[in-house]
């Protein structure tokens, strides 16, 4: 998965959201998730999913969104849309 265009795109969006919360972009990898890095809290999670959905034109239900706790899970979801 790492290295494909969608992974890079989603990772860039998540890094941008977390950077606005003071998280270094280098701290965010495909294995990052809620609580690691420290700036990824529940509010960041909502902002991440909203931003990913908006930028990629996806319709993500709250029921779907609550199951994705890592960058990898978000990328997998996006890839299957």
C-alpha positions as CSV (number, residue, x, y, z in Angstrom):
1,X,0.0,0.0,0.0
2,X,2.7,2.5,0.9
3,X,3.8,4.5,-2.0
4,X,0.7,4.4,-4.1
5,X,-0.9,7.7,-5.1
6,X,-3.9,7.4,-2.9
7,X,-1.8,6.6,0.2
8,X,0.3,9.7,-0.4
9,X,-2.7,11.8,-1.0
10,X,-4.5,10.7,2.2
11,X,-1.3,11.0,4.2
12,X,-0.7,14.5,2.9
13,X,-4.2,15.5,4.0
14,X,-3.9,14.0,7.4
15,X,-0.4,15.6,7.9
16,X,-1.8,19.0,7.0
17,X,-4.7,18.7,9.5
18,X,-2.4,17.5,12.3
19,X,0.3,20.1,11.4
20,X,-2.4,22.8,12.1
21,X,-2.5,21.2,15.6
22,X,1.2,21.4,16.1
23,X,2.1,17.9,15.1
24,X,5.3,17.6,13.0
25,X,4.5,16.1,9.6
26,X,7.4,13.6,10.0
27,X,5.6,12.2,13.0
28,X,2.6,11.0,10.9
29,X,3.1,7.7,9.0
30,X,0.7,5.1,7.6
31,X,0.8,3.4,10.9
32,X,-0.2,6.6,12.9
33,X,-3.5,6.7,14.5
34,X,-5.6,8.0,17.4
35,X,-3.3,9.0,20.2
36,X,-0.1,8.5,18.3
37,X,1.1,11.1,17.5
38,X,-0.2,12.9,20.6
39,X,-2.1,15.6,18.6
40,X,-4.4,13.0,17.1
41,X,-7.3,13.2,19.5
42,X,-11.1,12.8,18.9
43,X,-11.4,16.4,17.7
44,X,-8.6,15.9,15.2
45,X,-10.2,12.6,14.1
46,X,-13.4,14.5,13.2
47,X,-11.4,17.1,11.3
48,X,-9.4,14.5,9.5
49,X,-12.4,12.6,8.3
50,X,-14.3,15.7,7.3
51,X,-11.3,17.0,5.4
52,X,-10.5,13.7,3.7
53,X,-14.2,13.3,2.7
54,X,-14.4,16.8,1.3
55,X,-11.2,16.8,-0.6
56,X,-11.7,13.4,-2.1
57,X,-15.5,13.8,-2.7
58,X,-16.5,10.9,-0.5
59,X,-19.7,10.4,1.4
60,X,-18.6,8.8,4.8
61,X,-21.3,8.0,7.3
62,X,-20.6,8.5,11.0
63,X,-21.1,4.7,11.4
64,X,-18.2,4.1,9.0
65,X,-16.0,6.8,10.2
66,X,-15.8,5.6,13.9
67,X,-14.2,2.4,12.8
68,X,-11.1,4.0,11.3
69,X,-8.4,4.7,13.8
70,X,-5.2,4.6,11.7
71,X,-4.0,6.2,8.5
72,X,-3.8,2.7,7.0
73,X,-7.5,2.1,7.7
74,X,-8.5,5.4,6.2
75,X,-6.5,4.7,3.1
76,X,-8.0,1.2,2.8
77,X,-11.5,2.7,3.1
78,X,-10.8,5.4,0.5
79,X,-9.3,2.8,-1.9
80,X,-12.5,0.8,-1.7
81,X,-14.8,3.7,-2.6
